[in-house]
Amino acid sequence: MQFTLTLVNTADGLPEGLEEKAAAFVSVCGGEPIGAALAGPLLDLHFTHPTGDLKPEVHAAEWRVDYALQSTATREKKLLVSDMEMTLVQNEFLDDIAELTGIGEQVKAITARAMNGEIDFAGSLRARLELLKGQPASVLEEAWKGMKLMPGAKTLFATLKAQGVRTIIVSGGFTIFTSRVREILGADHDSANRIGIADGRLTGCPIEPILGREAKQALLESTAAEMGIDLAETLAVGDGANDLPMLLRAGLGVAYHAKPSVAAAARCRVEYSDLTALLAFAGVPYALWATSES
């Protein structure tokens, strides 16, 4: 069978002699290198192997590169499902809202436990919103003013769109934010929770049902079925525990600068690069990457 080992570091570039080191590693593991492509911050090494059961994580850490190991036949992806907060944007909006209302530490503590998988996401969402009950709804707009995209987000979505890849943003956060990020990035669809508002104030409750980890996985599966594609042709990315089911279900699930428990469980993780590493993993040639992040 033919496999592709992709090595990428969009922050610092690739170390000298990486192609030779990677080829030697594959050979020691019983593989037969059949070709390589080096461009910009990424290296693709194509090889044959009976099972593809290589474990490059130790060497990847030594080389300071992010990596993905995939069957060459299904490397190119047709669907991206992405988490939003701390994945596409540098914000946890509920934490930001709490900070603006003076209860930041209380809410952040609950958020951290939920994202690490220590407590149930739905319960944590209800608990955090209860602490915000009665706050003016205008605090949502104040929080939005602090929105910052993750490096590489615009390039990722612009390039995937040009390649005909369908893109979906799915979040345990709120539609008031996901809909705006969708418009900025040009994603095809967004799905998130809805926050209760009455008489210009937060009710302290989400509008049921709550979109959590099971819903994220279900959206990945249903969209792939609707498109008539195999799950092997899907890509998912996220950072928190509620992303893990969809990361494990996708053809390639990427833990992006993720919480330790998520990074440890995911089959692929990004630690050195920005979001454009996903383009390398999805088989988009470097020459076709969009270049503007403005």
Short mmCIF file of the C-alpha atoms (twelve columns), coordinates in Angstrom:
data_MODEL
# 
_entry.id   MODEL 
# 
loop_
_atom_site.group_PDB 
_atom_site.id 
_atom_site.type_symbol 
_atom_site.label_atom_id 
_atom_site.label_alt_id 
_atom_site.label_comp_id 
_atom_site.label_asym_id 
_atom_site.label_seq_id 
_atom_site.Cartn_x 
_atom_site.Cartn_y 
_atom_site.Cartn_z 
_atom_site.pdbx_PDB_model_num 
ATOM 1   C CA . MET A 1   0.000   0.000  0.000  1 
ATOM 2   C CA . GLN A 2   1.130   3.547  -0.665 1 
ATOM 3   C CA . PHE A 3   1.270   6.101  2.143  1 
ATOM 4   C CA . THR A 4   2.284   9.735  2.512  1 
ATOM 5   C CA . LEU A 5   4.164   11.154 5.472  1 
ATOM 6   C CA . THR A 6   3.731   14.925 5.580  1 
ATOM 7   C CA . LEU A 7   6.108   17.002 7.708  1 
ATOM 8   C CA . VAL A 8   5.482   20.718 8.187  1 
ATOM 9   C CA . ASN A 9   6.560   23.666 10.303 1 
ATOM 10  C CA . THR A 10  5.030   26.938 9.113  1 
ATOM 11  C CA . ALA A 11  6.598   28.903 11.976 1 
ATOM 12  C CA . ASP A 12  10.301  28.072 11.700 1 
ATOM 13  C CA . GLY A 13  10.587  26.110 8.469  1 
ATOM 14  C CA . LEU A 14  12.043  22.627 8.082  1 
ATOM 15  C CA . PRO A 15  15.468  21.638 9.436  1 
ATOM 16  C CA . GLU A 16  18.378  20.892 7.130  1 
ATOM 17  C CA . GLY A 17  18.596  17.346 5.873  1 
ATOM 18  C CA . LEU A 18  15.021  16.464 6.857  1 
ATOM 19  C CA . GLU A 19  14.266  14.612 3.624  1 
ATOM 20  C CA . GLU A 20  17.176  12.230 4.150  1 
ATOM 21  C CA . LYS A 21  16.327  11.723 7.827  1 
ATOM 22  C CA . ALA A 22  12.674  11.012 7.083  1 
ATOM 23  C CA . ALA A 23  13.527  8.580  4.276  1 
ATOM 24  C CA . ALA A 24  15.946  6.755  6.566  1 
ATOM 25  C CA . PHE A 25  13.258  6.491  9.244  1 
ATOM 26  C CA . VAL A 26  10.756  5.025  6.776  1 
ATOM 27  C CA . SER A 27  13.315  2.513  5.522  1 
ATOM 28  C CA . VAL A 28  14.209  1.369  9.050  1 
ATOM 29  C CA . CYS A 29  10.473  0.786  9.660  1 
ATOM 30  C CA . GLY A 30  10.267  -1.521 6.631  1 
ATOM 31  C CA . GLY A 31  8.971   1.007  4.125  1 
ATOM 32  C CA . GLU A 32  10.203  1.705  0.617  1 
ATOM 33  C CA . PRO A 33  10.450  5.434  -0.231 1 
ATOM 34  C CA . ILE A 34  9.185   6.064  -3.759 1 
ATOM 35  C CA . GLY A 35  9.316   9.843  -4.021 1 
ATOM 36  C CA . ALA A 36  9.380   13.121 -2.144 1 
ATOM 37  C CA . ALA A 37  8.209   16.679 -2.667 1 
ATOM 38  C CA . LEU A 38  9.764   19.552 -0.737 1 
ATOM 39  C CA . ALA A 39  8.192   23.021 -1.022 1 
ATOM 40  C CA . GLY A 40  8.196   25.922 1.391  1 
ATOM 41  C CA . PRO A 41  7.601   24.700 4.953  1 
ATOM 42  C CA . LEU A 42  6.425   21.208 4.025  1 
ATOM 43  C CA . LEU A 43  7.809   17.872 2.920  1 
ATOM 44  C CA . ASP A 44  5.755   15.006 1.490  1 
ATOM 45  C CA . LEU A 45  7.441   11.622 1.549  1 
ATOM 46  C CA . HIS A 46  5.632   8.915  -0.440 1 
ATOM 47  C CA . PHE A 47  6.402   5.292  0.337  1 
ATOM 48  C CA . THR A 48  5.047   1.768  0.236  1 
ATOM 49  C CA . HIS A 49  4.538   -0.324 3.358  1 
ATOM 50  C CA . PRO A 50  2.402   -3.399 4.135  1 
ATOM 51  C CA . THR A 51  0.379   -1.644 6.857  1 
ATOM 52  C CA . GLY A 52  1.573   1.935  7.241  1 
ATOM 53  C CA . ASP A 53  2.042   1.217  10.937 1 
ATOM 54  C CA . LEU A 54  4.907   3.631  11.523 1 
ATOM 55  C CA . LYS A 55  5.294   5.736  14.659 1 
ATOM 56  C CA . PRO A 56  7.078   8.958  13.713 1 
ATOM 57  C CA . GLU A 57  6.102   10.932 16.836 1 
ATOM 58  C CA . VAL A 58  9.482   10.667 18.565 1 
ATOM 59  C CA . HIS A 59  11.366  11.794 15.486 1 
ATOM 60  C CA . ALA A 60  8.818   14.533 14.745 1 
ATOM 61  C CA . ALA A 61  9.419   15.972 18.220 1 
ATOM 62  C CA . GLU A 62  13.174  15.784 17.670 1 
ATOM 63  C CA . TRP A 63  12.843  17.486 14.276 1 
ATOM 64  C CA . ARG A 64  10.326  20.020 15.648 1 
ATOM 65  C CA . VAL A 65  7.782   19.429 12.916 1 
ATOM 66  C CA . ASP A 66  4.081   18.612 12.797 1 
ATOM 67  C CA . TYR A 67  3.199   15.485 10.871 1 
ATOM 68  C CA . ALA A 68  0.393   13.450 9.347  1 
ATOM 69  C CA . LEU A 69  0.651   9.877  8.130  1 
ATOM 70  C CA . GLN A 70  -2.101  8.853  5.709  1 
ATOM 71  C CA . SER A 71  -3.030  6.526  2.907  1 
ATOM 72  C CA . THR A 72  -2.099  8.379  -0.269 1 
ATOM 73  C CA . ALA A 73  -5.369  7.303  -1.911 1 
ATOM 74  C CA . THR A 74  -7.536  9.260  0.553  1 
ATOM 75  C CA . ARG A 75  -5.161  12.026 1.527  1 
ATOM 76  C CA . GLU A 76  -6.961  14.724 -0.450 1 
ATOM 77  C CA . LYS A 77  -9.982  15.855 1.565  1 
ATOM 78  C CA . LYS A 78  -13.409 17.042 0.424  1 
ATOM 79  C CA . LEU A 79  -14.839 18.251 3.745  1 
ATOM 80  C CA . LEU A 80  -13.460 20.260 6.668  1 
ATOM 81  C CA . VAL A 81  -15.375 20.472 9.949  1 
ATOM 82  C CA . SER A 82  -13.718 22.910 12.335 1 
ATOM 83  C CA . ASP A 83  -14.213 23.983 15.910 1 
ATOM 84  C CA . MET A 84  -14.160 27.766 16.329 1 
ATOM 85  C CA . GLU A 85  -12.995 29.006 19.731 1 
ATOM 86  C CA . MET A 86  -9.254  28.643 20.299 1 
ATOM 87  C CA . THR A 87  -9.114  26.930 16.909 1 
ATOM 88  C CA . LEU A 88  -10.204 29.503 14.307 1 
ATOM 89  C CA . VAL A 89  -10.240 32.442 16.719 1 
ATOM 90  C CA . GLN A 90  -8.002  33.297 19.649 1 
ATOM 91  C CA . ASN A 91  -11.001 33.631 21.955 1 
ATOM 92  C CA . GLU A 92  -13.178 31.701 24.350 1 
ATOM 93  C CA . PHE A 93  -16.077 34.123 24.050 1 
ATOM 94  C CA . LEU A 94  -17.857 32.983 27.195 1 
ATOM 95  C CA . ASP A 95  -14.676 33.613 29.151 1 
ATOM 96  C CA . ASP A 96  -14.357 37.017 27.486 1 
ATOM 97  C CA . ILE A 97  -17.942 37.892 28.399 1 
ATOM 98  C CA . ALA A 98  -17.324 36.850 31.997 1 
ATOM 99  C CA . GLU A 99  -14.173 38.958 32.121 1 
ATOM 100 C CA . LEU A 100 -16.145 41.996 30.992 1 
ATOM 101 C CA . THR A 101 -18.710 41.411 33.747 1 
ATOM 102 C CA . GLY A 102 -16.183 40.909 36.533 1 
ATOM 103 C CA . ILE A 103 -16.521 37.159 37.063 1 
ATOM 104 C CA . GLY A 104 -13.800 36.021 34.709 1 
ATOM 105 C CA . GLU A 105 -11.907 33.721 37.057 1 
ATOM 106 C CA . GLN A 106 -15.018 31.810 38.111 1 
ATOM 107 C CA . VAL A 107 -16.100 31.132 34.554 1 
ATOM 108 C CA . LYS A 108 -12.595 30.421 33.230 1 
ATOM 109 C CA . ALA A 109 -12.110 27.738 35.854 1 
ATOM 110 C CA . ILE A 110 -15.237 25.924 34.664 1 
ATOM 111 C CA . THR A 111 -14.247 26.343 31.008 1 
ATOM 112 C CA . ALA A 112 -10.778 24.886 31.605 1 
ATOM 113 C CA . ARG A 113 -12.202 21.808 33.325 1 
ATOM 114 C CA . ALA A 114 -14.732 21.270 30.534 1 
ATOM 115 C CA . MET A 115 -12.148 21.618 27.749 1 
ATOM 116 C CA . ASN A 116 -9.863  19.154 29.506 1 
ATOM 117 C CA . GLY A 117 -12.733 16.673 29.699 1 
ATOM 118 C CA . GLU A 118 -12.923 16.765 33.500 1 
ATOM 119 C CA . ILE A 119 -16.609 17.732 33.587 1 
ATOM 120 C CA . ASP A 120 -19.585 17.355 31.267 1 
ATOM 121 C CA . PHE A 121 -19.747 20.066 28.604 1 
ATOM 122 C CA . ALA A 122 -23.518 20.620 28.726 1 
ATOM 123 C CA . GLY A 123 -23.479 20.926 32.498 1 
ATOM 124 C CA . SER A 124 -20.537 23.303 32.380 1 
ATOM 125 C CA . LEU A 125 -22.294 25.485 29.812 1 
ATOM 126 C CA . ARG A 126 -25.400 25.770 31.966 1 
ATOM 127 C CA . ALA A 127 -23.285 26.549 35.046 1 
ATOM 128 C CA . ARG A 128 -21.337 29.296 33.295 1 
ATOM 129 C CA . LEU A 129 -24.436 30.917 31.837 1 
ATOM 130 C CA . GLU A 130 -26.170 30.837 35.209 1 
ATOM 131 C CA . LEU A 131 -23.350 33.000 36.575 1 
ATOM 132 C CA . LEU A 132 -24.089 35.541 33.819 1 
ATOM 133 C CA . LYS A 133 -27.824 35.747 34.445 1 
ATOM 134 C CA . GLY A 134 -29.142 39.302 34.291 1 
ATOM 135 C CA . GLN A 135 -26.152 40.796 32.499 1 
ATOM 136 C CA . PRO A 136 -27.014 43.188 29.647 1 
ATOM 137 C CA . ALA A 137 -27.066 41.515 26.230 1 
ATOM 138 C CA . SER A 138 -24.829 44.319 24.970 1 
ATOM 139 C CA . VAL A 139 -21.911 42.478 26.580 1 
ATOM 140 C CA . LEU A 140 -22.025 40.072 23.623 1 
ATOM 141 C CA . GLU A 141 -21.144 42.898 21.245 1 
ATOM 142 C CA . GLU A 142 -18.389 44.054 23.586 1 
ATOM 143 C CA . ALA A 143 -16.900 40.579 23.550 1 
ATOM 144 C CA . TRP A 144 -17.060 40.444 19.750 1 
ATOM 145 C CA . LYS A 145 -14.931 43.583 19.528 1 
ATOM 146 C CA . GLY A 146 -12.025 41.556 20.918 1 
ATOM 147 C CA . MET A 147 -12.259 38.824 18.275 1 
ATOM 148 C CA . LYS A 148 -8.899  37.797 16.800 1 
ATOM 149 C CA . LEU A 149 -8.541  35.196 14.084 1 
ATOM 150 C CA . MET A 150 -5.944  32.485 14.457 1 
ATOM 151 C CA . PRO A 151 -2.923  32.853 12.174 1 
ATOM 152 C CA . GLY A 152 -3.530  31.049 8.918  1 
ATOM 153 C CA . ALA A 153 -7.334  30.939 9.222  1 
ATOM 154 C CA . LYS A 154 -8.046  33.094 6.183  1 
ATOM 155 C CA . THR A 155 -5.474  31.290 4.060  1 
ATOM 156 C CA . LEU A 156 -6.883  27.920 5.099  1 
ATOM 157 C CA . PHE A 157 -10.463 28.713 4.171  1 
ATOM 158 C CA . ALA A 158 -9.682  30.691 1.010  1 
ATOM 159 C CA . THR A 159 -7.493  27.893 -0.289 1 
ATOM 160 C CA . LEU A 160 -9.946  25.112 0.534  1 
ATOM 161 C CA . LYS A 161 -12.760 27.072 -1.110 1 
ATOM 162 C CA . ALA A 162 -10.678 27.449 -4.270 1 
ATOM 163 C CA . GLN A 163 -10.106 23.677 -4.232 1 
ATOM 164 C CA . GLY A 164 -13.818 22.933 -3.937 1 
ATOM 165 C CA . VAL A 165 -13.617 21.635 -0.373 1 
ATOM 166 C CA . ARG A 166 -16.756 22.119 1.731  1 
ATOM 167 C CA . THR A 167 -16.123 23.913 5.045  1 
ATOM 168 C CA . ILE A 168 -18.215 23.888 8.213  1 
ATOM 169 C CA . ILE A 169 -17.702 25.678 11.525 1 
ATOM 170 C CA . VAL A 170 -19.186 23.870 14.519 1 
ATOM 171 C CA . SER A 171 -18.928 25.216 18.050 1 
ATOM 172 C CA . GLY A 172 -20.101 24.714 21.585 1 
ATOM 173 C CA . GLY A 173 -20.196 28.509 21.675 1 
ATOM 174 C CA . PHE A 174 -22.915 30.700 20.232 1 
ATOM 175 C CA . THR A 175 -24.367 31.405 16.808 1 
ATOM 176 C CA . ILE A 176 -24.029 35.161 17.311 1 
ATOM 177 C CA . PHE A 177 -20.276 34.592 16.949 1 
ATOM 178 C CA . THR A 178 -20.059 31.595 14.614 1 
ATOM 179 C CA . SER A 179 -22.247 33.256 11.982 1 
ATOM 180 C CA . ARG A 180 -19.912 36.245 11.862 1 
ATOM 181 C CA . VAL A 181 -16.762 34.157 11.684 1 
ATOM 182 C CA . ARG A 182 -18.394 32.101 8.916  1 
ATOM 183 C CA . GLU A 183 -18.975 35.273 6.904  1 
ATOM 184 C CA . ILE A 184 -15.422 36.517 7.470  1 
ATOM 185 C CA . LEU A 185 -13.849 33.215 6.422  1 
ATOM 186 C CA . GLY A 186 -16.340 32.342 3.701  1 
ATOM 187 C CA . ALA A 187 -17.272 28.990 5.242  1 
ATOM 188 C CA . ASP A 188 -20.235 27.124 3.823  1 
ATOM 189 C CA . HIS A 189 -22.121 26.567 7.073  1 
ATOM 190 C CA . ASP A 190 -21.963 27.106 10.821 1 
ATOM 191 C CA . SER A 191 -23.653 25.380 13.722 1 
ATOM 192 C CA . ALA A 192 -23.557 26.357 17.395 1 
ATOM 193 C CA . ASN A 193 -25.594 26.954 20.528 1 
ATOM 194 C CA . ARG A 194 -28.060 29.760 21.082 1 
ATOM 195 C CA . ILE A 195 -27.955 31.991 24.130 1 
ATOM 196 C CA . GLY A 196 -31.121 33.020 25.942 1 
ATOM 197 C CA . ILE A 197 -31.965 36.741 25.921 1 
ATOM 198 C CA . ALA A 198 -35.087 38.405 27.331 1 
ATOM 199 C CA . ASP A 199 -35.814 42.112 27.799 1 
ATOM 200 C CA . GLY A 200 -32.283 42.984 26.716 1 
ATOM 201 C CA . ARG A 201 -30.602 40.772 29.314 1 
ATOM 202 C CA . LEU A 202 -29.059 37.313 29.425 1 
ATOM 203 C CA . THR A 203 -31.479 34.778 30.876 1 
ATOM 204 C CA . GLY A 204 -28.699 32.620 32.293 1 
ATOM 205 C CA . CYS A 205 -29.797 29.648 30.169 1 
ATOM 206 C CA . PRO A 206 -28.902 28.250 26.759 1 
ATOM 207 C CA . ILE A 207 -31.703 27.544 24.320 1 
ATOM 208 C CA . GLU A 208 -32.039 23.770 24.212 1 
ATOM 209 C CA . PRO A 209 -30.897 21.461 22.760 1 
ATOM 210 C CA . ILE A 210 -27.242 21.993 23.617 1 
ATOM 211 C CA . LEU A 211 -24.758 21.272 20.859 1 
ATOM 212 C CA . GLY A 212 -21.908 19.285 22.387 1 
ATOM 213 C CA . ARG A 213 -19.454 16.547 21.528 1 
ATOM 214 C CA . GLU A 214 -22.002 14.078 20.133 1 
ATOM 215 C CA . ALA A 215 -23.565 16.755 17.916 1 
ATOM 216 C CA . LYS A 216 -20.192 17.704 16.458 1 
ATOM 217 C CA . GLN A 217 -19.481 14.115 15.492 1 
ATOM 218 C CA . ALA A 218 -23.012 13.693 14.121 1 
ATOM 219 C CA . LEU A 219 -22.635 16.781 11.936 1 
ATOM 220 C CA . LEU A 220 -19.413 15.417 10.472 1 
ATOM 221 C CA . GLU A 221 -21.046 12.083 9.716  1 
ATOM 222 C CA . SER A 222 -24.294 13.463 8.310  1 
ATOM 223 C CA . THR A 223 -22.524 15.971 6.073  1 
ATOM 224 C CA . ALA A 224 -20.221 13.311 4.663  1 
ATOM 225 C CA . ALA A 225 -23.253 11.104 3.977  1 
ATOM 226 C CA . GLU A 226 -25.093 14.002 2.328  1 
ATOM 227 C CA . MET A 227 -22.078 14.655 0.098  1 
ATOM 228 C CA . GLY A 228 -21.741 10.981 -0.736 1 
ATOM 229 C CA . ILE A 229 -18.136 10.811 0.422  1 
ATOM 230 C CA . ASP A 230 -16.280 8.392  2.646  1 
ATOM 231 C CA . LEU A 231 -15.243 9.551  6.122  1 
ATOM 232 C CA . ALA A 232 -11.656 8.915  5.017  1 
ATOM 233 C CA . GLU A 233 -12.077 11.997 2.811  1 
ATOM 234 C CA . THR A 234 -12.925 14.273 5.757  1 
ATOM 235 C CA . LEU A 235 -10.771 16.533 7.886  1 
ATOM 236 C CA . ALA A 236 -11.664 17.786 11.360 1 
ATOM 237 C CA . VAL A 237 -9.826  20.157 13.689 1 
ATOM 238 C CA . GLY A 238 -10.339 21.311 17.261 1 
ATOM 239 C CA . ASP A 239 -8.662  21.876 20.603 1 
ATOM 240 C CA . GLY A 240 -11.020 20.736 23.366 1 
ATOM 241 C CA . ALA A 241 -12.481 17.554 24.825 1 
ATOM 242 C CA . ASN A 242 -15.842 18.135 23.143 1 
ATOM 243 C CA . ASP A 243 -14.021 18.009 19.779 1 
ATOM 244 C CA . LEU A 244 -12.417 14.630 20.382 1 
ATOM 245 C CA . PRO A 245 -15.231 12.358 19.097 1 
ATOM 246 C CA . MET A 246 -15.288 14.129 15.719 1 
ATOM 247 C CA . LEU A 247 -11.471 14.151 15.590 1 
ATOM 248 C CA . LEU A 248 -11.390 10.399 16.090 1 
ATOM 249 C CA . ARG A 249 -14.188 9.820  13.563 1 
ATOM 250 C CA . ALA A 250 -12.783 11.959 10.742 1 
ATOM 251 C CA . GLY A 251 -10.444 10.615 8.121  1 
ATOM 252 C CA . LEU A 252 -7.867  12.933 9.651  1 
ATOM 253 C CA . GLY A 253 -8.625  14.552 12.988 1 
ATOM 254 C CA . VAL A 254 -6.187  17.280 14.005 1 
ATOM 255 C CA . ALA A 255 -5.726  18.480 17.589 1 
ATOM 256 C CA . TYR A 256 -4.727  22.120 17.102 1 
ATOM 257 C CA . HIS A 257 -2.535  23.509 19.918 1 
ATOM 258 C CA . ALA A 258 -4.887  21.432 21.998 1 
ATOM 259 C CA . LYS A 259 -5.497  20.684 25.647 1 
ATOM 260 C CA . PRO A 260 -3.084  17.955 26.851 1 
ATOM 261 C CA . SER A 261 -5.718  15.229 27.138 1 
ATOM 262 C CA . VAL A 262 -6.955  15.954 23.602 1 
ATOM 263 C CA . ALA A 263 -3.484  16.113 22.071 1 
ATOM 264 C CA . ALA A 264 -2.628  12.775 23.683 1 
ATOM 265 C CA . ALA A 265 -5.736  11.044 22.311 1 
ATOM 266 C CA . ALA A 266 -5.821  12.485 18.782 1 
ATOM 267 C CA . ARG A 267 -4.062  10.720 15.917 1 
ATOM 268 C CA . CYS A 268 -2.657  13.979 14.545 1 
ATOM 269 C CA . ARG A 269 -1.744  17.229 16.252 1 
ATOM 270 C CA . VAL A 270 -0.355  20.648 15.365 1 
ATOM 271 C CA . GLU A 271 2.088   22.089 17.872 1 
ATOM 272 C CA . TYR A 272 4.548   24.176 15.847 1 
ATOM 273 C CA . SER A 273 2.578   25.472 12.866 1 
ATOM 274 C CA . ASP A 274 -0.397  27.720 12.217 1 
ATOM 275 C CA . LEU A 275 -3.650  26.595 10.598 1 
ATOM 276 C CA . THR A 276 -2.097  26.354 7.147  1 
ATOM 277 C CA . ALA A 277 -0.540  23.061 8.257  1 
ATOM 278 C CA . LEU A 278 -3.966  21.587 7.507  1 
ATOM 279 C CA . LEU A 279 -3.482  22.460 3.846  1 
ATOM 280 C CA . ALA A 280 -0.302  20.399 3.824  1 
ATOM 281 C CA . PHE A 281 -2.103  17.496 5.482  1 
ATOM 282 C CA . ALA A 282 -4.987  17.752 2.990  1 
ATOM 283 C CA . GLY A 283 -2.631  17.423 0.055  1 
ATOM 284 C CA . VAL A 284 -2.973  20.952 -1.342 1 
ATOM 285 C CA . PRO A 285 0.276   21.832 -3.153 1 
ATOM 286 C CA . TYR A 286 2.137   24.718 -1.540 1 
ATOM 287 C CA . ALA A 287 2.029   26.718 -4.788 1 
ATOM 288 C CA . LEU A 288 -1.785  26.816 -4.530 1 
ATOM 289 C CA . TRP A 289 -1.969  28.175 -0.996 1 
ATOM 290 C CA . ALA A 290 -3.637  31.563 -0.781 1 
ATOM 291 C CA . THR A 291 -1.236  34.145 0.648  1 
ATOM 292 C CA . SER A 292 -3.285  36.985 2.132  1 
ATOM 293 C CA . GLU A 293 -4.147  37.120 5.830  1 
ATOM 294 C CA . SER A 294 -5.351  40.736 5.682  1 
# 
